[in-house]
Amino acid sequence: MRLWPFPKAETRADEPPAVGPYLAGWPGYPGLYGAVTPDALMSNSAVAVRCVNLRSEMLASSGLFVFRRTADGGRERADDLPLYSVLHDMANPQATGFEAREFLIRSLDLHGNAYARLERDNRGQVIGLYPLEPALVSVERLASGRLRYRHTDPRGGLATYLQEEILHIRGPSRDGIVGLSAIQYGRGAMALRVSQAETAQNLIANGLRPSGVMSYDERLTGDARVKIREAVADRLQGAANAGQLLIMDGGAKYTSLAWTAEDAEFLASQKLSNEDVARLFGVPPTSVGITDKATYSNTEQEARALVANCLGPLASRIEAAMMRCLLTDDARRTLYIEHDLAALLKGDVQARFEAYRIGREIGALSPNDIRRRENESPIAGGDVYHQPANWVALGSAPEAANG
């Protein structure tokens, strides 16, 4: 089995690219309510922060293994390969496998692309994985059809990498080269959420008081107007002064000129925007703390939907990219990379052991199979598989009856 070398048709020397990267207005994604960036969204939306953290932390906490297909059609963990340790234990001397994978998933969710520089030994096997900041990486498609990556070092300098030297996980793409994030696809809804957060901050900064007119029967001089305006601002402006009573003499009359937050149903619109953010990231509302419509039954169903509909496709995208970038054509015939998403469902003890019971009764699982899944040591005689007594091989029932 050949793990290296990959076929190479270009060098790191400058060569005119055939197609440049599709950046979709980076670094700001224009929307109906203005430009929105990942930093702006994350600093103004607690739901977005929870969505990204939940997706990255949960998937990084699940096991990621390299498997080898066996001759009998089964599989075994290929823990003798350096790549196994890189993905599962230590990505590089400075980062664990969890930290590196969490960084890559966050990069994928926020920027639509995740990059990591690959370190190989003399045999060409991956022995290190170094994540790169996606904003500092550009992608080029060369005339040969292959990709070339340029990384700008924050300390200065420009490094050029060939296609086989980079792990590139891309989101949904319009050009097949650079992926797009949920922020870019849903930039209108995301920008609305940022705009609402900024509006709420302005309301709080002004004591949640609407603008209005303070009128007097007598004409005021310029100095008197300034003093009254400053007196009202000192008394009412700011969150600490919210709810203070305003007392004015001299026939003063106050007329409001703006709607209050309740009149504009501002809070209700914020709830809808929060649901939109969760929807764009594919996360069930109850998983990010939106419990307005939560019940015991739908909370349990949404917890399962989080794994099946959100983390499952994300895991498949990452696995496919790693298969493409970390393994050669020869290696992919016998090796494959896969997450253990079953570990994410271990919180439901009753459902888990009910599944074990069914698997044991139909002969699909042995006692030791179940114990291994629960990280328990095997027991003597625990590798026996049982078959229900009323099951017979297809076509044998008539023969038995004739006998």
N, C-alpha and C positions, 0 to 999 in steps of 0.2 A: 504494500500500500504506500503510495507516494503522498507525503504531506508537504513536500517542497521539492523543487521550486515551482512557483506559479509561472505561467507563461507571461513574458514581458515584451512589450512592443514599443516602449518609450523609455526615456530617461528623465532625470530631474531637470535637465537643461531646459531653458525657455523654448517653448514651442507654441505657436498660435493655437488657441483652443477653437474647436469647431462650434461649440455652443457654450455660452456663458451661463452662470447660475441664475436661477429664477429667485429673486429675493422678495418679491411682493411688497415693495415699499418699506423694507427694513431701514432703520430701526423702528419707525412708527407706522402702525397700520391704520390708514385713514378710515374713519367710519362716519356715520350720520351725525354723531355727537362729538366728533373730533378724533384725533389720533390716540390710539391706545397701545401701550407697550407692556411687555410682561411685568416689568417692575411696577408700572402704574396700576395694573390690575391687581397684583399681589398685595400692594400696600393699601388698596381701597376696598378689597373684597375678602372678608373672612371665609366665605364659601369657596372662593377660588383657591385660597391657601390650603383649606382642608381638602379639597379635591386633589390637588397636586401632591400634598403630603400623603394622603391616603393611598393613592395609586402607586406612588414610588415606594413608600415604606412597606405596604402589604406585599407587593410583588418582589421587592428585594429581600423580604424576610422568608419567602418561600424558597425551597431548595431548587437549585439549578444544576443539573447533572449532565455529564457526557456519558451516553450509553453506547454499548457495542452490541450489534446483532450477533447472536450465536448460531451455530450450525443447525440446531434443532428448532429454529424459529423463535426462540426466546430472546432475552436480552440480559446484559449484565453491565454494571457500572464500570466504565473505563477509567478507574482511578489510578491506573499506571501511567497515564498521559499527563504531562505538565499542564495541559489546558484544563484538565479537571480541577486541579488545585487553584488555578488562576480564577476560574469562574465561581468556584464553591468556597474557597478559603481566603487566599490573599491575591488580590489583583496585581499589586505591586508592593514594594517594601513600605510605602507610605499609606496605603489604603487597603482595607479589607474588601473581600468580595461584596459584602453588603453595601459598603460605602460607595464603591465604584458603580455598582448597578443602580443604587438610589440616585446618584448624580446623573447617570445616563438617562434614566426614566424622567427625571425632572427636566433635563434638557430637551427631551423629546416632547414633553407636554407643553413647555413654555415656548420653545423655538421651532418645533417641528422636525428637528434633527438632533442626533446625538453622535458624537465623534470620540474615538479613543485611538491613541497611537499604540501599535502593536510592537512588542519586543520579542524577537525570536532567537533561538540558540543556533548553533552551527548546523544542526539537523533541520532547521526550519520550523521547529515546533514553537508554538506560542508559550512564552514563559513570563510575560508581563503585559498588562493592559493599563494604559495611562489616559484617563479621560481628558478631553480638551474642551475649553469653553467654546460653545457653538458660534457665538458672535465673532470669534476671532478666526474662524475657518471659512474659506471659500472653496468652491468646487468648480472644476472645469471639465468639460468633455472634450477630449482630444480628437484629432482627425481619425485616429485608429478606432474610436468608439469607446475607449477606456477612459477612466476618470483620473484626475490628478487633484491633489488637495494642497492648499497653501495655508499654513498656520502662522499667524502673527504672534510672536512671543511678546507678552506684556512688558518684559524687560528690554525689548528691542530685538530686531532681527526678524527674518522671514525664513521659515523652513518649508520645504517642498517634499511631499510624500507621494509615493506611487500608490496605486489602487490597493495592492495587497498589503500595504503597511498601515492601513487605517480600517478600523471597524466603524462603519457608517450605518446607523439605524435611522431610517427616514419615515416620517409620517405620510399621510395621503399626499400624493404629489400630482402636480399639473404637467410636469415636464419629464418625470422619471429620474430626475437628478437630485433635486432639493425638495424636501418634504415641507408640508404646511402644518401648523398647529391649530388647535381648536380656537385659539385667540385670533388667528388670521382668518379662518373660515367664518367665525361668528363675531367679527370685529364690531359690527353694529350693536349687537346685544351687549358685548363686553364694554364697549365705549359708553353705552347707556348706564351700565352699572357704575363705572368710574365717575361719570357726570353726576349721578345721584349721590354718590359718596361725597363728592366735593360740595354739592349743594347742601347736604346735611351738615357738613363742617362749617359752611358759611352761616347756616341758620343758628348753629350752636354758638359760633363766635359772636353773633349779634343778639344773643339772649333769646333766640326763637321769637323775636318781636318783629312784626311786619313794619315796613316803612309807612310813614304817614305824614300828615300835615299838622303842625301846631300853629293855630291862628289866634290872633289877638284883635280886639276891637280898635285899639289904638295903634298907630304906626310906631314901629320899633326902629331904633338907630342901628347902624352896622355893628357897633360894639355890643349892644344888647342882644342881637341875634346870635352872635358868636358865643356869648356867655350862656344863653339859654341852651344852645345846642350842646355845648360842653357839659353843662350841668346834667342834661338828660342822658348824655352818653356815659358820664361817670356813674350815674345812678342805675342805669338799666343795662348797658352793654356788657356782654360777657356771660359765660355760663354761671358764674358765681352770683350774678345779680338777677338771674331769671326769676320771675314772679314777684319782683319788688313792686311796691305800690308807688305810683307817680302822683304827686300832689303839686299843682300849679295854681298860682293866684293871678290876679289881674285880668280875669275874664278869659283865660286861655281855653281853647277848644282843640281837641285832638281828633283827627279824622284818619282812619286807616285806609291805605291805598292798595293793599295787597292781600291775597288769600293767605290763610294760615296753612300749616302743614296738613291738618285734618281736612280742610276744605279741598285741597288739591289731591286728597287721598294719597299723600306722599308715601306713607308707611306701607300701604297696600301695593303700590307700584314697586317699592323696594323688595317686597317679598316675591313678587313675580320675577323681578330681575335676578334674585338669588336662585330661584328655580331654573331660570334660563341658563345661568352659569353652570349649575350642576348638570343640567341636561346636555349642554355642549361637551362637557367632560365625560359624559356617559355614566355618572355616579348617581345612584338612587338618592332621593331627597333625604330620607331618614338617616342615611349613612353620614351625612354632613351636618346633621343637627336640625334639619327642617322637619319638625314634628307636628305641624298644624293638622295634618290629616293622618297621623300615624295611629295604628292600632296594633294590638299584639300580633295578629295574624299577618298583616301586610308588612310589619317590620321584619318578621322572620323570612318572609318571601323575598323582600328587598335585599336582605343580607345574602341570600343565595344568588339573587340576580346580580349583585355586585361582582361575585366571582365568575358567574357564567357569562354575563353580557358585557362587563367592563374589563375585568382583569384577564379574562380568557383571551379575547382578541388581542389585547396588548401583549400578553405573553407570546402568542403565536407570531406577532410581528417581530418581536425581539429574537425569538428562536430562529426564524427564517433569515434574519439579517446576520446572525452569528454563524449559521450554517454557510451562508454565502461568503462571508469575509474570513472566517477562521479555519474552514476546511476546504480541501481541494475536491475535485470531482471524484478522485479515487477514494478519498477518505469518507466522502458522503455515502458511499456504497455500503459501508459497514458501521459508520459512526453517526450519531445524531445527538442534538442538544435539546433538552426538554425540562420545563419547570414541573415541580410537584405541587400542583394547585390543590390536591386533596388535603394537604396540610392546612390550608386556609379554612376548611370546613370542620376542623376538629373541635371548634367551640360548641357545636351541636352534638353533645355526647349521646343523647338518645337516638338521633338519626344515624349517627356513625355506627353504633353498636347494633342497631337494627339492620344496617347494611351488611355488617360482618355476619350476623346470624343467617341472613338469607344466603350470602355467599358460601357460608359453611354448609348449610343444608343442601344446596344444589351441587356441592362438590367443586365449586370454583376456588375456594380458599381452604387452606389447612390451618390448624391452630398456630403453627409457626409463622405462616403468612400474616395472620392477624397480629401476632406478637411483634413481628418486625415492623409493621405499620405503626404500632404503638411504641416503638423504640424499646421493646422488651427483649430479653435474651431468649433464644429458642429452648424448647424443652424436649426431653427424650420422647421419641414416638410421636412428635408433633408434626411430622411431615406427611401424615397419612391423609389422603383425600377420600371422602365418603360419597357414596351415590345412593339416592333414595331407593328404598326397597321396591317401590312400585314402578321404577324406571327399568325398561328393557331396551335392548338395541333394536333399531328400526328393522322390521322384517323378521324378527325372531319370535314374535308372539304367535303367529299362525303355526310355526313349526312346533313350538312347545305345546300348543293345543292339540295338534295331530298326534303327538307322542303320548 
